[in-house]
Amino acid sequence: MGTSDNRNTTGNPKDSLLTQAEADALSSSLNLGYTSPISQSKANTFFTEDTAKAVSAVNKLSLPNGHTLSQNQFDALV
């Protein structure tokens, strides 16, 4: 495999594992509604959407009276 096909052959995380055409085809075949690469804003939106149920569930936990979760505990549960 040569570098002329735009695949990651260097180990550099900034290099793509797929060619742009392959990434676009994969996105299309999965009906994702977006193509690669995604923006940081889109990644943040995905993260928020993916964790919303867990955040809600942890917020609804009934703890013994006077007890609260630390931020680290909350994060670990989510």
C-alpha distance (Angstrom), angle and dihedral (degrees) to the residues before:
residue distance angle dihedral
M1 . . .
G2 3.80 . .
T3 3.76 130.7 .
S4 3.80 91.4 -113.7
D5 3.82 91.4 84.4
N6 3.84 92.6 59.7
R7 3.81 95.5 -117.2
N8 3.77 123.7 144.1
T9 3.78 105.8 -95.8
T10 3.79 97.4 145.8
G11 3.79 102.2 60.8
N12 3.80 89.1 -122.4
P13 3.85 106.9 140.7
K14 3.80 89.1 -143.0
D15 3.80 89.2 65.5
S16 3.79 116.5 87.6
L17 3.80 122.4 -111.3
L18 3.81 89.3 -152.4
T19 3.74 131.2 37.6
Q20 3.80 112.4 -107.0
A21 3.81 89.6 -108.6
E22 3.82 91.1 52.7
A23 3.81 92.0 47.7
D24 3.81 91.4 49.2
A25 3.82 91.9 47.4
L26 3.81 91.5 49.6
S27 3.80 91.8 48.7
S28 3.78 90.4 49.0
S29 3.81 94.0 47.0
L30 3.82 90.0 52.5
N31 3.82 92.2 47.0
L32 3.79 90.3 -127.0
G33 3.79 95.2 153.6
Y34 3.80 93.7 -134.4
T35 3.77 138.2 65.5
S36 3.75 133.5 -132.9
P37 2.96 133.8 -61.6
I38 3.78 101.0 45.7
S39 3.78 124.3 -159.2
Q40 3.80 123.7 -110.2
S41 3.80 87.3 -111.3
K42 3.82 91.1 56.3
A43 3.82 90.5 46.9
N44 3.81 89.9 51.9
T45 3.82 90.2 50.0
F46 3.81 91.2 50.6
F47 3.81 90.7 49.3
T48 3.81 93.0 49.9
E49 3.80 92.3 47.4
D50 3.81 92.8 45.4
T51 3.82 94.0 51.2
A52 3.83 99.8 38.7
K53 3.83 95.4 96.3
A54 3.79 92.8 48.0
V55 3.81 92.5 47.6
S56 3.80 90.1 50.3
A57 3.81 92.8 48.2
V58 3.80 93.5 49.5
N59 3.81 91.2 47.0
K60 3.83 89.0 54.6
L61 3.81 94.8 53.0
S62 3.79 114.6 123.7
L63 3.77 108.3 -133.1
P64 3.80 125.1 -171.9
N65 3.79 112.2 -84.6
G66 3.79 111.6 -75.9
H67 3.78 95.1 15.1
T68 3.78 125.0 116.3
L69 3.76 134.3 175.1
S70 3.77 119.5 -108.4
Q71 3.78 115.8 -128.8
N72 3.81 89.3 -105.0
Q73 3.81 91.3 52.9
F74 3.80 91.8 47.2
D75 3.80 91.4 49.0
A76 3.80 91.7 49.0
L77 3.80 91.9 52.3
V78 3.79 93.8 47.2
